[in-house]
Amino acid sequence: MIRTERKYVEILRILKEHQDPIGAKRLSELMAERGFVLSDRAVQYYLSYLDTMGFTEKIGNQGRILTRAGLDETDNALVDDRIGFIISKLERLAYRSTFDPSTSTGDVAYNLSIVPLESVENVKSAFDDVVRSGCGFFNSYRILDRDPRIPSGSVGFISLCSITMDGVFQRNGIPVKMAYGGRLEIDQGIPKQFKDLIAYRGTTIDPLELFISSGLTSISGYTQTNSGIALANVREAPCSAKKQVEETIRLMNVCGFVFPVTMGNHVFNLPANPYRLSIVAFSGLNYIGNTVERGIEITTEIGAGNIPFSKVMEIN
């Protein structure tokens, strides 16, 4: 029963993550990526049940969408199971990141933001401020105006997700673990301490998304006065891999990646560990946080997928 219930919940999750209706065939493919191998016919069976429960609604021949009741059910179902969902999604993106900094080729992970057409110039200004202040993980972004995921009257912004770093480390034989997401206090350009930290493996929501939505950042302050609270992640790697980590970071810096803020056995107010190297990096979500602080409407899918690095580097 638990396994069956998880299949229902996973279907609901997938529908929640996508704005447009999804058909049974595509749902079957997405379920397989998450470890649930179901035929199109089996997915149809589950969808029929969810329709009966009032959780999903069929939109002609296009597929299903979530109802309000389905959205509520997704938010409340299997909390224990959802605790590992965020980190699992990030680890999947890292595994699919094939970027090679020595050749500047391969796929990187990205966040996709959608904004109203009339807000584009204001969003560009917010993003450019993050680029100038160096707190965006990557020193550029990409604007999309033609993509099936972008509604009419809107424009898409791609910002690179820092989980790309994990994929690069792993492909270079460096075991790395995403440990925390936090609010980093910066005073006159000097990072001081973490104000808050949330462990990725013990949460059902992305920690940095939570800090943004709760109004707990002052990224605009940092971009304008060099003092404020920005978003950063903490990763851990074995100390024995320090030279490899430093060389990998050097190659990524040449490609335009902006990190680390710092790294070591004892950084800021984190616990000291003689065997683990803490790597602190600004998050790509500082682009989104700065935009939200300015009161600009923006919707973001964190970890939207993987894209060739060459497409990110195309001129807007």
ZADO-1210 file (C-alpha; in nm, 4 decimals, padded with zeros to 6 digits):
<atoms>
<atom x="00.0000" y="00.0000" z="00.0000" code="MET" pos="1"/>
<atom x="00.2800" y="00.2413" z="00.0876" code="ILE" pos="2"/>
<atom x="00.4538" y="00.1767" z="-00.2440" code="ARG" pos="3"/>
<atom x="00.1266" y="00.2250" z="-00.4326" code="THR" pos="4"/>
<atom x="00.0533" y="00.5461" z="-00.2442" code="GLU" pos="5"/>
<atom x="00.3955" y="00.6783" z="-00.3332" code="ARG" pos="6"/>
<atom x="00.3190" y="00.6252" z="-00.7006" code="LYS" pos="7"/>
<atom x="00.0077" y="00.8365" z="-00.6664" code="TYR" pos="8"/>
<atom x="00.2010" y="01.1054" z="-00.4803" code="VAL" pos="9"/>
<atom x="00.4817" y="01.1025" z="-00.7362" code="GLU" pos="10"/>
<atom x="00.2324" y="01.1578" z="-01.0181" code="ILE" pos="11"/>
<atom x="00.0865" y="01.4497" z="-00.8253" code="LEU" pos="12"/>
<atom x="00.4345" y="01.5919" z="-00.7677" code="ARG" pos="13"/>
<atom x="00.5177" y="01.5757" z="-01.1369" code="ILE" pos="14"/>
<atom x="00.1960" y="01.7515" z="-01.2296" code="LEU" pos="15"/>
<atom x="00.2710" y="02.0200" z="-00.9706" code="LYS" pos="16"/>
<atom x="00.6165" y="02.0828" z="-01.1180" code="GLU" pos="17"/>
<atom x="00.4773" y="02.1440" z="-01.4669" code="HIS" pos="18"/>
<atom x="00.2489" y="02.4312" z="-01.5613" code="GLN" pos="19"/>
<atom x="00.1081" y="02.2722" z="-01.8768" code="ASP" pos="20"/>
<atom x="-00.1089" y="01.9553" z="-01.9009" code="PRO" pos="21"/>
<atom x="00.0886" y="01.6292" z="-01.9188" code="ILE" pos="22"/>
<atom x="-00.0236" y="01.3144" z="-02.0980" code="GLY" pos="23"/>
<atom x="00.0136" y="00.9535" z="-01.9812" code="ALA" pos="24"/>
<atom x="00.3110" y="00.8795" z="-02.2085" code="LYS" pos="25"/>
<atom x="00.5158" y="01.1722" z="-02.0773" code="ARG" pos="26"/>
<atom x="00.4135" y="01.0909" z="-01.7200" code="LEU" pos="27"/>
<atom x="00.5338" y="00.7346" z="-01.7717" code="SER" pos="28"/>
<atom x="00.8751" y="00.8666" z="-01.8847" code="GLU" pos="29"/>
<atom x="00.9040" y="01.1068" z="-01.5905" code="LEU" pos="30"/>
<atom x="00.7981" y="00.8370" z="-01.3438" code="MET" pos="31"/>
<atom x="01.0695" y="00.6054" z="-01.4804" code="ALA" pos="32"/>
<atom x="01.3304" y="00.8757" z="-01.4119" code="GLU" pos="33"/>
<atom x="01.2223" y="00.8631" z="-01.0458" code="ARG" pos="34"/>
<atom x="01.2400" y="00.4866" z="-01.0166" code="GLY" pos="35"/>
<atom x="00.8752" y="00.3980" z="-01.0862" code="PHE" pos="36"/>
<atom x="00.8509" y="00.1932" z="-01.4055" code="VAL" pos="37"/>
<atom x="00.4897" y="00.2068" z="-01.5258" code="LEU" pos="38"/>
<atom x="00.3337" y="00.1449" z="-01.8649" code="SER" pos="39"/>
<atom x="00.1209" y="00.4139" z="-02.0274" code="ASP" pos="40"/>
<atom x="-00.1823" y="00.1999" z="-01.9483" code="ARG" pos="41"/>
<atom x="-00.0855" y="00.1733" z="-01.5803" code="ALA" pos="42"/>
<atom x="-00.0430" y="00.5504" z="-01.5611" code="VAL" pos="43"/>
<atom x="-00.3888" y="00.5887" z="-01.7150" code="GLN" pos="44"/>
<atom x="-00.5262" y="00.3690" z="-01.4367" code="TYR" pos="45"/>
<atom x="-00.3686" y="00.5848" z="-01.1664" code="TYR" pos="46"/>
<atom x="-00.4885" y="00.9025" z="-01.3375" code="LEU" pos="47"/>
<atom x="-00.8421" y="00.7670" z="-01.3549" code="SER" pos="48"/>
<atom x="-00.8360" y="00.7121" z="-00.9798" code="TYR" pos="49"/>
<atom x="-00.6938" y="01.0607" z="-00.9183" code="LEU" pos="50"/>
<atom x="-00.9677" y="01.2076" z="-01.1387" code="ASP" pos="51"/>
<atom x="-01.2265" y="01.0273" z="-00.9276" code="THR" pos="52"/>
<atom x="-01.0718" y="01.1658" z="-00.6098" code="MET" pos="53"/>
<atom x="-01.0899" y="01.5163" z="-00.7547" code="GLY" pos="54"/>
<atom x="-00.7094" y="01.5615" z="-00.7472" code="PHE" pos="55"/>
<atom x="-00.6575" y="01.5838" z="-01.1257" code="THR" pos="56"/>
<atom x="-00.8515" y="01.7192" z="-01.4202" code="GLU" pos="57"/>
<atom x="-00.8314" y="01.6163" z="-01.7863" code="LYS" pos="58"/>
<atom x="-00.7824" y="01.9021" z="-02.0330" code="ILE" pos="59"/>
<atom x="-00.9089" y="01.7702" z="-02.3668" code="GLY" pos="60"/>
<atom x="-00.6422" y="01.5610" z="-02.5393" code="ASN" pos="61"/>
<atom x="-00.3558" y="01.7581" z="-02.3861" code="GLN" pos="62"/>
<atom x="-00.3328" y="01.5643" z="-02.0597" code="GLY" pos="63"/>
<atom x="-00.3926" y="01.6285" z="-01.6891" code="ARG" pos="64"/>
<atom x="-00.3417" y="01.9183" z="-01.4541" code="ILE" pos="65"/>
<atom x="-00.3718" y="01.9411" z="-01.0757" code="LEU" pos="66"/>
<atom x="-00.6911" y="02.0707" z="-00.9193" code="THR" pos="67"/>
<atom x="-00.6850" y="02.2849" z="-00.6054" code="ARG" pos="68"/>
<atom x="-00.7572" y="01.9725" z="-00.4020" code="ALA" pos="69"/>
<atom x="-00.4740" y="01.7923" z="-00.5783" code="GLY" pos="70"/>
<atom x="-00.2332" y="02.0720" z="-00.4966" code="LEU" pos="71"/>
<atom x="-00.3294" y="02.0554" z="-00.1293" code="ASP" pos="72"/>
<atom x="-00.2932" y="01.6769" z="-00.1280" code="GLU" pos="73"/>
<atom x="00.0538" y="01.7019" z="-00.2828" code="THR" pos="74"/>
<atom x="00.1651" y="01.9524" z="-00.0206" code="ASP" pos="75"/>
<atom x="00.0421" y="01.7350" z="00.2671" code="ASN" pos="76"/>
<atom x="00.1083" y="01.3779" z="00.1518" code="ALA" pos="77"/>
<atom x="00.3904" y="01.1603" z="00.2839" code="LEU" pos="78"/>
<atom x="00.5932" y="01.4271" z="00.4622" code="VAL" pos="79"/>
<atom x="00.8568" y="01.1742" z="00.5702" code="ASP" pos="80"/>
<atom x="00.9022" y="01.0668" z="00.2095" code="ASP" pos="81"/>
<atom x="00.9294" y="01.4262" z="00.0869" code="ARG" pos="82"/>
<atom x="01.2149" y="01.5015" z="00.3263" code="ILE" pos="83"/>
<atom x="01.4576" y="01.3387" z="00.0843" code="GLY" pos="84"/>
<atom x="01.2904" y="01.4723" z="-00.2293" code="PHE" pos="85"/>
<atom x="01.4799" y="01.8035" z="-00.2596" code="ILE" pos="86"/>
<atom x="01.8251" y="01.6526" z="-00.2184" code="ILE" pos="87"/>
<atom x="01.7337" y="01.3648" z="-00.4527" code="SER" pos="88"/>
<atom x="01.6294" y="01.6112" z="-00.7224" code="LYS" pos="89"/>
<atom x="01.9537" y="01.8073" z="-00.6834" code="LEU" pos="90"/>
<atom x="02.1644" y="01.4916" z="-00.6919" code="GLU" pos="91"/>
<atom x="01.9885" y="01.3863" z="-01.0132" code="ARG" pos="92"/>
<atom x="02.0715" y="01.7231" z="-01.1708" code="LEU" pos="93"/>
<atom x="02.4342" y="01.6919" z="-01.0578" code="ALA" pos="94"/>
<atom x="02.4621" y="01.3460" z="-01.2129" code="TYR" pos="95"/>
<atom x="02.3291" y="01.4817" z="-01.5433" code="ARG" pos="96"/>
<atom x="02.5678" y="01.7776" z="-01.5427" code="SER" pos="97"/>
<atom x="02.8408" y="01.6765" z="-01.7857" code="THR" pos="98"/>
<atom x="03.0237" y="02.0098" z="-01.7979" code="PHE" pos="99"/>
<atom x="03.4000" y="01.9891" z="-01.8546" code="ASP" pos="100"/>
<atom x="03.5691" y="02.3156" z="-01.7466" code="PRO" pos="101"/>
<atom x="03.8882" y="02.2300" z="-01.9348" code="SER" pos="102"/>
<atom x="03.7002" y="02.2478" z="-02.2676" code="THR" pos="103"/>
<atom x="03.3977" y="02.4600" z="-02.1686" code="SER" pos="104"/>
<atom x="03.1675" y="02.1927" z="-02.3100" code="THR" pos="105"/>
<atom x="02.8917" y="01.9728" z="-02.1735" code="GLY" pos="106"/>
<atom x="02.5649" y="02.0276" z="-01.9874" code="ASP" pos="107"/>
<atom x="02.5065" y="02.2471" z="-01.6830" code="VAL" pos="108"/>
<atom x="02.2121" y="02.2645" z="-01.4397" code="ALA" pos="109"/>
<atom x="01.9927" y="02.5715" z="-01.4498" code="TYR" pos="110"/>
<atom x="01.7015" y="02.7562" z="-01.2906" code="ASN" pos="111"/>
<atom x="01.4241" y="02.8897" z="-01.5140" code="LEU" pos="112"/>
<atom x="01.2474" y="03.2123" z="-01.4173" code="SER" pos="113"/>
<atom x="00.9409" y="03.3510" z="-01.5946" code="ILE" pos="114"/>
<atom x="00.8515" y="03.7213" z="-01.5792" code="VAL" pos="115"/>
<atom x="00.5894" y="03.9436" z="-01.7464" code="PRO" pos="116"/>
<atom x="00.7081" y="04.1025" z="-02.0708" code="LEU" pos="117"/>
<atom x="00.6683" y="04.4529" z="-01.9272" code="GLU" pos="118"/>
<atom x="00.9077" y="04.3698" z="-01.6395" code="SER" pos="119"/>
<atom x="01.1991" y="04.2484" z="-01.8520" code="VAL" pos="120"/>
<atom x="01.4114" y="04.5631" z="-01.8234" code="GLU" pos="121"/>
<atom x="01.3627" y="04.5792" z="-01.4456" code="ASN" pos="122"/>
<atom x="01.4558" y="04.2117" z="-01.4101" code="VAL" pos="123"/>
<atom x="01.7650" y="04.2613" z="-01.6264" code="LYS" pos="124"/>
<atom x="01.8677" y="04.5487" z="-01.3974" code="SER" pos="125"/>
<atom x="01.8225" y="04.3260" z="-01.0885" code="ALA" pos="126"/>
<atom x="02.0192" y="04.0419" z="-01.2499" code="PHE" pos="127"/>
<atom x="02.2945" y="04.2778" z="-01.3705" code="ASP" pos="128"/>
<atom x="02.3415" y="04.4114" z="-01.0168" code="ASP" pos="129"/>
<atom x="02.4019" y="04.0549" z="-00.8952" code="VAL" pos="130"/>
<atom x="02.6547" y="03.9997" z="-01.1748" code="VAL" pos="131"/>
<atom x="02.8420" y="04.3198" z="-01.0830" code="ARG" pos="132"/>
<atom x="02.8494" y="04.2326" z="-00.7124" code="SER" pos="133"/>
<atom x="02.9797" y="03.8807" z="-00.7861" code="GLY" pos="134"/>
<atom x="02.7227" y="03.6936" z="-00.5783" code="CYS" pos="135"/>
<atom x="02.5482" y="03.4977" z="-00.8542" code="GLY" pos="136"/>
<atom x="02.7589" y="03.1778" z="-00.8783" code="PHE" pos="137"/>
<atom x="02.7965" y="03.2426" z="-01.2538" code="PHE" pos="138"/>
<atom x="02.8782" y="03.5805" z="-01.4072" code="ASN" pos="139"/>
<atom x="02.6069" y="03.5807" z="-01.6716" code="SER" pos="140"/>
<atom x="02.2510" y="03.4746" z="-01.7499" code="TYR" pos="141"/>
<atom x="02.0445" y="03.3965" z="-02.0577" code="ARG" pos="142"/>
<atom x="01.7135" y="03.5423" z="-02.1739" code="ILE" pos="143"/>
<atom x="01.4628" y="03.3143" z="-02.3485" code="LEU" pos="144"/>
<atom x="01.1723" y="03.4520" z="-02.5475" code="ASP" pos="145"/>
<atom x="01.0954" y="03.1354" z="-02.7433" code="ARG" pos="146"/>
<atom x="01.0335" y="02.8244" z="-02.5393" code="ASP" pos="147"/>
<atom x="00.7224" y="02.6054" z="-02.5025" code="PRO" pos="148"/>
<atom x="00.7368" y="02.6518" z="-02.1245" code="ARG" pos="149"/>
<atom x="00.7052" y="03.0298" z="-02.1483" code="ILE" pos="150"/>
<atom x="00.3463" y="03.1598" z="-02.1686" code="PRO" pos="151"/>
<atom x="00.2438" y="03.4285" z="-02.4133" code="SER" pos="152"/>
<atom x="00.3240" y="03.7739" z="-02.2813" code="GLY" pos="153"/>
<atom x="00.6134" y="03.6464" z="-02.0672" code="SER" pos="154"/>
<atom x="00.9903" y="03.6090" z="-02.0985" code="VAL" pos="155"/>
<atom x="01.2222" y="03.3462" z="-01.9506" code="GLY" pos="156"/>
<atom x="01.5509" y="03.4006" z="-01.7682" code="PHE" pos="157"/>
<atom x="01.8023" y="03.1166" z="-01.7262" code="ILE" pos="158"/>
<atom x="02.0477" y="03.1365" z="-01.4356" code="SER" pos="159"/>
<atom x="02.2968" y="02.8606" z="-01.3652" code="LEU" pos="160"/>
<atom x="02.2345" y="02.6404" z="-01.0622" code="CYS" pos="161"/>
<atom x="02.5285" y="02.5807" z="-00.8283" code="SER" pos="162"/>
<atom x="02.4554" y="02.2054" z="-00.8352" code="ILE" pos="163"/>
<atom x="02.6567" y="02.2164" z="-01.1602" code="THR" pos="164"/>
<atom x="02.9623" y="02.2338" z="-00.9353" code="MET" pos="165"/>
<atom x="02.8747" y="01.9011" z="-00.7742" code="ASP" pos="166"/>
<atom x="02.8540" y="01.7332" z="-01.1149" code="GLY" pos="167"/>
<atom x="03.1972" y="01.8658" z="-01.2123" code="VAL" pos="168"/>
<atom x="03.3528" y="01.7528" z="-00.8843" code="PHE" pos="169"/>
<atom x="03.2021" y="01.4066" z="-00.9107" code="GLN" pos="170"/>
<atom x="03.3221" y="01.3587" z="-01.2682" code="ARG" pos="171"/>
<atom x="03.6708" y="01.4465" z="-01.1483" code="ASN" pos="172"/>
<atom x="03.6567" y="01.1772" z="-00.8803" code="GLY" pos="173"/>
<atom x="03.5912" y="01.4172" z="-00.5912" code="ILE" pos="174"/>
<atom x="03.3168" y="01.2958" z="-00.3542" code="PRO" pos="175"/>
<atom x="03.1150" y="01.6007" z="-00.2566" code="VAL" pos="176"/>
<atom x="02.8013" y="01.6421" z="-00.0462" code="LYS" pos="177"/>
<atom x="02.5545" y="01.9303" z="-00.0461" code="MET" pos="178"/>
<atom x="02.5286" y="02.0055" z="00.3255" code="ALA" pos="179"/>
<atom x="02.3524" y="02.3356" z="00.3982" code="TYR" pos="180"/>
<atom x="02.1755" y="02.6319" z="00.2480" code="GLY" pos="181"/>
<atom x="02.2089" y="02.9530" z="00.4447" code="GLY" pos="182"/>
<atom x="02.1905" y="03.3294" z="00.4854" code="ARG" pos="183"/>
<atom x="02.5403" y="03.4761" z="00.4751" code="LEU" pos="184"/>
<atom x="02.6020" y="03.8118" z="00.6414" code="GLU" pos="185"/>
<atom x="02.8383" y="04.0424" z="00.4527" code="ILE" pos="186"/>
<atom x="02.9783" y="04.3678" z="00.5933" code="ASP" pos="187"/>
<atom x="03.1572" y="04.6125" z="00.3624" code="GLN" pos="188"/>
<atom x="03.2314" y="04.3359" z="00.1165" code="GLY" pos="189"/>
<atom x="03.3661" y="04.0951" z="00.3797" code="ILE" pos="190"/>
<atom x="03.1629" y="03.7781" z="00.4517" code="PRO" pos="191"/>
<atom x="03.1240" y="03.7494" z="00.8284" code="LYS" pos="192"/>
<atom x="02.9013" y="03.4617" z="00.9371" code="GLN" pos="193"/>
<atom x="02.5930" y="03.2563" z="00.8606" code="PHE" pos="194"/>
<atom x="02.2780" y="03.3982" z="01.0156" code="LYS" pos="195"/>
<atom x="02.0829" y="03.0771" z="00.9505" code="ASP" pos="196"/>
<atom x="02.1543" y="02.7325" z="00.8085" code="LEU" pos="197"/>
<atom x="01.9180" y="02.4541" z="00.6962" code="ILE" pos="198"/>
<atom x="02.0425" y="02.1038" z="00.6148" code="ALA" pos="199"/>
<atom x="01.9341" y="01.9859" z="00.2695" code="TYR" pos="200"/>
<atom x="01.8812" y="01.6288" z="00.3850" code="ARG" pos="201"/>
<atom x="01.6311" y="01.7241" z="00.6541" code="GLY" pos="202"/>
<atom x="01.3903" y="01.9505" z="00.4676" code="THR" pos="203"/>
<atom x="01.0917" y="01.9180" z="00.2354" code="THR" pos="204"/>
<atom x="01.1544" y="02.2561" z="00.0681" code="ILE" pos="205"/>
<atom x="01.4624" y="02.4161" z="-00.0833" code="ASP" pos="206"/>
<atom x="01.6159" y="02.6174" z="00.2068" code="PRO" pos="207"/>
<atom x="01.7096" y="02.9132" z="-00.0093" code="LEU" pos="208"/>
<atom x="01.3639" y="02.9312" z="-00.1640" code="GLU" pos="209"/>
<atom x="01.2287" y="02.9472" z="00.1902" code="LEU" pos="210"/>
<atom x="01.4604" y="03.2362" z="00.2846" code="PHE" pos="211"/>
<atom x="01.3524" y="03.4319" z="-00.0254" code="ILE" pos="212"/>
<atom x="00.9796" y="03.3781" z="00.0229" code="SER" pos="213"/>
<atom x="01.0076" y="03.4701" z="00.3927" code="SER" pos="214"/>
<atom x="01.1773" y="03.8021" z="00.3182" code="GLY" pos="215"/>
<atom x="01.4921" y="03.7043" z="00.5082" code="LEU" pos="216"/>
<atom x="01.7473" y="03.8336" z="00.2564" code="THR" pos="217"/>
<atom x="01.8930" y="04.1764" z="00.1798" code="SER" pos="218"/>
<atom x="02.0655" y="04.1024" z="-00.1493" code="ILE" pos="219"/>
<atom x="01.9720" y="04.4436" z="-00.2885" code="SER" pos="220"/>
<atom x="02.1492" y="04.6019" z="00.0062" code="GLY" pos="221"/>
<atom x="02.4614" y="04.4025" z="-00.0702" code="TYR" pos="222"/>
<atom x="02.4580" y="04.4886" z="-00.4424" code="THR" pos="223"/>
<atom x="02.4197" y="04.8599" z="-00.3648" code="GLN" pos="224"/>
<atom x="02.6210" y="04.9153" z="-00.0446" code="THR" pos="225"/>
<atom x="02.8468" y="04.6077" z="-00.0228" code="ASN" pos="226"/>
<atom x="02.6699" y="04.5088" z="00.3009" code="SER" pos="227"/>
<atom x="02.3713" y="04.2791" z="00.3400" code="GLY" pos="228"/>
<atom x="02.2568" y="03.9188" z="00.3618" code="ILE" pos="229"/>
<atom x="02.2956" y="03.6962" z="00.0558" code="ALA" pos="230"/>
<atom x="02.2235" y="03.3292" z="-00.0118" code="LEU" pos="231"/>
<atom x="02.5011" y="03.0719" z="-00.0042" code="ALA" pos="232"/>
<atom x="02.5425" y="02.6940" z="-00.0008" code="ASN" pos="233"/>
<atom x="02.7870" y="02.4818" z="00.1948" code="VAL" pos="234"/>
<atom x="02.9332" y="02.1667" z="00.0433" code="ARG" pos="235"/>
<atom x="03.1637" y="01.9169" z="00.2063" code="GLU" pos="236"/>
<atom x="03.4493" y="01.7211" z="00.0489" code="ALA" pos="237"/>
<atom x="03.7349" y="01.5151" z="00.1965" code="PRO" pos="238"/>
<atom x="04.0375" y="01.7211" z="00.2991" code="CYS" pos="239"/>
<atom x="04.2557" y="01.4771" z="00.1073" code="SER" pos="240"/>
<atom x="04.0976" y="01.6063" z="-00.2149" code="ALA" pos="241"/>
<atom x="04.1874" y="01.9701" z="-00.1483" code="LYS" pos="242"/>
<atom x="04.4379" y="02.0051" z="-00.4346" code="LYS" pos="243"/>
<atom x="04.1939" y="01.8520" z="-00.6820" code="GLN" pos="244"/>
<atom x="03.9173" y="02.0799" z="-00.5534" code="VAL" pos="245"/>
<atom x="04.1386" y="02.3877" z="-00.5936" code="GLU" pos="246"/>
<atom x="04.2366" y="02.2925" z="-00.9492" code="GLU" pos="247"/>
<atom x="03.8762" y="02.2212" z="-01.0487" code="THR" pos="248"/>
<atom x="03.7672" y="02.5565" z="-00.9043" code="ILE" pos="249"/>
<atom x="04.0461" y="02.7341" z="-01.0947" code="ARG" pos="250"/>
<atom x="03.9280" y="02.5852" z="-01.4242" code="LEU" pos="251"/>
<atom x="03.5646" y="02.6739" z="-01.3517" code="MET" pos="252"/>
<atom x="03.6598" y="03.0308" z="-01.2584" code="ASN" pos="253"/>
<atom x="03.8190" y="03.0710" z="-01.6013" code="VAL" pos="254"/>
<atom x="03.4825" y="02.9722" z="-01.7542" code="CYS" pos="255"/>
<atom x="03.2951" y="03.2413" z="-01.5609" code="GLY" pos="256"/>
<atom x="03.1881" y="03.0591" z="-01.2436" code="PHE" pos="257"/>
<atom x="03.2206" y="03.2769" z="-00.9324" code="VAL" pos="258"/>
<atom x="03.3155" y="03.0697" z="-00.6267" code="PHE" pos="259"/>
<atom x="03.4166" y="02.9906" z="-00.3605" code="PRO" pos="260"/>
<atom x="03.3371" y="03.2581" z="-00.1059" code="VAL" pos="261"/>
<atom x="03.5810" y="03.0658" z="00.1122" code="THR" pos="262"/>
<atom x="03.6709" y="02.7096" z="00.2019" code="MET" pos="263"/>
<atom x="03.8570" y="02.5276" z="00.4771" code="GLY" pos="264"/>
<atom x="03.8280" y="02.3016" z="00.7819" code="ASN" pos="265"/>
<atom x="03.6743" y="02.5779" z="00.9916" code="HIS" pos="266"/>
<atom x="03.4944" y="02.8570" z="00.8073" code="VAL" pos="267"/>
<atom x="03.2761" y="03.1310" z="00.9539" code="PHE" pos="268"/>
<atom x="03.0617" y="02.9966" z="01.2386" code="ASN" pos="269"/>
<atom x="03.0434" y="02.6383" z="01.1057" code="LEU" pos="270"/>
<atom x="03.1711" y="02.3570" z="01.3306" code="PRO" pos="271"/>
<atom x="03.5368" y="02.2695" z="01.2762" code="ALA" pos="272"/>
<atom x="03.6103" y="01.9332" z="01.1136" code="ASN" pos="273"/>
<atom x="03.9704" y="01.8236" z="01.0577" code="PRO" pos="274"/>
<atom x="03.8658" y="01.5659" z="00.7972" code="TYR" pos="275"/>
<atom x="03.6128" y="01.7606" z="00.5923" code="ARG" pos="276"/>
<atom x="03.6653" y="02.0595" z="00.3652" code="LEU" pos="277"/>
<atom x="03.3738" y="02.3059" z="00.3728" code="SER" pos="278"/>
<atom x="03.3228" y="02.4844" z="00.0392" code="ILE" pos="279"/>
<atom x="03.1045" y="02.7959" z="00.0620" code="VAL" pos="280"/>
<atom x="02.9605" y="02.9322" z="-00.2627" code="ALA" pos="281"/>
<atom x="02.7081" y="03.2023" z="-00.3454" code="PHE" pos="282"/>
<atom x="02.3859" y="03.0626" z="-00.4861" code="SER" pos="283"/>
<atom x="02.2438" y="03.1262" z="-00.8324" code="GLY" pos="284"/>
<atom x="01.9186" y="03.2072" z="-00.6497" code="LEU" pos="285"/>
<atom x="02.0625" y="03.5456" z="-00.5514" code="ASN" pos="286"/>
<atom x="01.9437" y="03.6580" z="-00.8971" code="TYR" pos="287"/>
<atom x="01.5880" y="03.5643" z="-00.8055" code="ILE" pos="288"/>
<atom x="01.6137" y="03.6940" z="-00.4489" code="GLY" pos="289"/>
<atom x="01.7289" y="04.0365" z="-00.5663" code="ASN" pos="290"/>
<atom x="01.4379" y="04.0520" z="-00.8104" code="THR" pos="291"/>
<atom x="01.1836" y="03.9555" z="-00.5431" code="VAL" pos="292"/>
<atom x="01.3223" y="04.2179" z="-00.3038" code="GLU" pos="293"/>
<atom x="01.2502" y="04.4824" z="-00.5665" code="ARG" pos="294"/>
<atom x="00.8852" y="04.3812" z="-00.5756" code="GLY" pos="295"/>
<atom x="00.9014" y="04.2431" z="-00.9296" code="ILE" pos="296"/>
<atom x="00.6738" y="03.9511" z="-01.0182" code="GLU" pos="297"/>
<atom x="00.8828" y="03.6414" z="-01.0947" code="ILE" pos="298"/>
<atom x="00.8124" y="03.2679" z="-01.0958" code="THR" pos="299"/>
<atom x="01.1090" y="03.0305" z="-01.0757" code="THR" pos="300"/>
<atom x="01.1535" y="02.6579" z="-01.1222" code="GLU" pos="301"/>
<atom x="01.4607" y="02.5703" z="-00.9191" code="ILE" pos="302"/>
<atom x="01.6677" y="02.3014" z="-01.0890" code="GLY" pos="303"/>
<atom x="01.4576" y="02.3122" z="-01.4061" code="ALA" pos="304"/>
<atom x="01.6921" y="02.0766" z="-01.5894" code="GLY" pos="305"/>
<atom x="02.0199" y="02.0586" z="-01.7765" code="ASN" pos="306"/>
<atom x="02.1255" y="02.2573" z="-02.0820" code="ILE" pos="307"/>
<atom x="02.4414" y="02.2740" z="-02.2995" code="PRO" pos="308"/>
<atom x="02.6821" y="02.5335" z="-02.1640" code="PHE" pos="309"/>
<atom x="02.7165" y="02.6798" z="-02.5153" code="SER" pos="310"/>
<atom x="02.3493" y="02.7856" z="-02.5099" code="LYS" pos="311"/>
<atom x="02.3994" y="02.9752" z="-02.1852" code="VAL" pos="312"/>
<atom x="02.6888" y="03.1621" z="-02.3435" code="MET" pos="313"/>
<atom x="02.4889" y="03.2760" z="-02.6479" code="GLU" pos="314"/>
<atom x="02.4452" y="03.6534" z="-02.6686" code="ILE" pos="315"/>
<atom x="02.1020" y="03.7740" z="-02.5546" code="ASN" pos="316"/>
</atoms>
